[in-house]
Amino acid sequence: MHRFGPYKLFRKLNPLGQWERWIALHEQNDTDHVVYRHAQSLDAYERRRILEIVAKVSRPNHPHLLPIDAYSFDETGHLCLVSNYTGNQEGLVPIAHLLARRSGRLEVPEVARCVEHLLEAIAHARTHGVWVETIDPDRVLIDRRGSVLYELYGLVNPRVCENVPGPVADEIRAIAEIAAWLLTGIEPRVAPVSVTKVAGRQAKAWESWIAAAIDPLGGFERIEDALSAMPTRDGPPISTGAPQDARGPAPLNAVMRRFRRETNGHKNQAR
């Protein structure tokens, strides 16, 4: 696959679940995007079903939900989606890549900003009847302004088109686990950990919030309660540490020019 409509595909990214991903250039507008392609070719019934889901998950419009700008089937019957490109010259910036670049942990105000962005995003999505059973950290991206964007929210949930969303406590619990991971560098599923012991006294207030959120017999039943109980709010932008941060964001077409140079260089070497 080399193109999708007006989008020319330049660089293949790691897949996201069943979705293949490419960085692409809209040749008429000279703008950068990500094209997602569903790995399976669908029959007529499955096409109607997945279009129903995509149409629904496209409705929420929120600063921390990556928008789906366009979608259609390609010539082989695979569904393709298009979103804006939110990365830098190095590619997309998942939260896990940022942690690795930052020696395994984020600062407390940055974690507060990430938690707040995710809670606000799922609250907005649920007003449109879109929800997931849990939050996947692999889909948490950081854009060049230091804001959180959740990638393809709702497309992992086969029950998204049901009228009644599932309990929000499960999503809040997953966000609390992400907060503990960001503060300590240790995933909660790997081992229980004292947030204060690893992250220091500045994270002490977060220990009680995380404990309340992940309590299997309790937890926050409303997003409003989780937000109001947060120990800190309105943290600074999350620093990605990318070279262009000090100079301001690079133009998107500059990103694609670099990818095109790399692609052409590899072709020349192959010759």
Residue pairs with C-beta under 8 A, 6 or more apart in sequence:
1 9
1 22
1 37
1 74
2 8
2 9
3 9
3 24
4 24
4 35
4 37
4 74
4 80
4 82
5 72
6 26
6 27
6 28
7 24
7 25
7 26
7 27
7 33
7 35
7 82
8 24
8 25
8 27
9 22
9 23
9 24
9 35
10 22
10 23
10 24
10 25
10 256
10 259
10 260
10 263
11 22
11 23
11 91
11 259
11 262
11 263
12 20
12 21
12 22
13 21
13 22
13 23
13 34
13 91
13 92
14 21
15 21
15 39
16 36
16 138
16 139
16 151
16 152
17 155
17 156
18 38
18 39
18 40
19 36
19 37
19 38
19 39
19 81
19 152
19 155
20 36
20 37
20 38
20 39
21 34
21 35
21 36
21 37
22 34
22 35
22 37
23 32
23 33
23 34
23 85
23 87
23 91
23 255
23 256
23 259
24 32
24 33
24 34
24 35
24 82
25 31
25 32
25 33
25 256
26 32
26 33
30 253
31 84
31 252
31 253
32 84
32 85
32 252
32 253
32 255
32 256
33 69
33 82
33 83
33 84
33 85
34 82
34 83
34 84
34 85
34 86
34 92
35 80
35 81
35 82
36 80
36 81
36 82
36 83
36 152
37 74
37 78
37 79
37 80
38 50
38 78
38 79
38 80
39 78
40 46
40 78
41 76
41 77
41 78
42 50
42 77
42 78
42 79
47 73
47 77
47 79
50 79
51 71
51 79
52 161
53 154
53 155
53 160
53 161
54 68
54 71
54 79
54 81
54 155
56 128
56 129
56 130
56 154
56 160
56 161
57 68
57 130
57 152
57 153
57 154
57 155
57 160
58 67
58 68
58 71
59 128
59 130
60 124
60 125
60 127
60 128
60 130
60 153
61 67
62 120
62 121
62 124
62 125
63 117
63 147
64 117
64 118
64 120
64 121
64 147
64 148
64 149
64 150
65 121
65 124
65 125
65 149
65 150
65 153
66 83
66 84
66 86
66 141
66 149
66 150
66 151
66 152
66 153
67 83
67 84
68 81
68 82
68 83
68 152
69 82
69 83
69 84
70 81
70 82
71 79
71 80
71 81
71 82
72 79
72 80
73 79
73 80
74 80
81 152
83 151
85 92
85 252
85 255
86 92
86 93
86 141
86 143
86 144
86 149
87 93
87 141
87 143
87 144
87 255
88 144
88 240
88 242
88 244
88 249
88 250
88 255
89 242
89 243
89 244
89 250
89 254
89 255
89 258
90 242
92 141
93 141
93 142
93 143
93 240
93 242
94 137
94 138
94 139
94 140
94 141
94 142
95 114
95 137
95 140
95 141
95 142
95 148
95 178
95 182
96 137
96 138
98 106
98 142
98 238
98 240
98 241
99 105
99 106
99 181
99 182
99 185
101 240
101 241
102 239
102 241
104 185
105 182
105 183
105 184
105 185
105 198
105 199
106 114
106 182
106 183
106 238
108 183
108 199
108 202
108 203
108 206
108 232
108 235
109 232
109 235
109 236
110 182
110 235
110 236
110 238
110 239
111 179
111 182
111 183
111 206
111 235
112 230
112 231
112 232
112 233
112 234
112 235
113 146
113 148
113 234
113 235
113 236
113 237
113 238
114 140
114 148
114 178
114 179
114 182
114 238
115 175
115 176
115 178
115 179
115 230
116 227
116 230
116 233
116 234
116 235
117 147
117 148
118 135
118 140
118 148
118 150
118 175
118 178
119 172
119 175
119 223
119 226
119 227
120 227
121 148
121 150
121 153
122 131
122 132
122 135
122 153
122 168
122 171
122 175
122 223
123 223
123 224
125 131
125 153
125 154
126 165
126 168
126 223
129 163
129 165
130 153
130 154
130 160
130 165
131 154
131 157
131 160
131 165
131 166
131 168
131 171
132 153
132 154
132 156
132 157
132 160
132 171
133 157
133 166
133 170
133 171
134 170
134 171
134 173
134 174
135 150
135 171
135 174
135 175
135 178
136 156
137 178
137 181
139 150
139 151
139 152
139 153
140 148
140 149
140 150
140 151
140 178
141 148
141 149
141 150
141 151
142 148
142 149
142 238
142 240
143 149
144 240
144 242
144 244
144 245
144 249
145 237
145 249
146 236
146 237
146 238
146 239
146 240
147 237
147 238
148 238
154 160
159 166
167 221
168 220
168 221
168 222
168 223
169 219
169 220
169 221
172 213
172 219
172 220
172 223
172 226
173 213
173 214
173 219
175 213
175 226
176 209
176 210
176 213
176 214
177 187
177 188
177 189
177 210
177 214
179 206
179 209
179 210
180 186
180 188
180 193
180 195
180 210
180 214
181 187
181 188
183 195
183 198
183 199
183 203
183 206
184 193
184 195
184 198
184 199
185 198
186 193
186 198
188 214
194 207
195 203
195 204
195 206
195 207
195 210
196 203
196 204
196 207
199 206
205 231
205 232
206 231
209 229
209 230
209 231
212 218
212 219
212 220
212 229
213 219
213 220
213 226
220 226
220 229
227 233
239 245
244 250
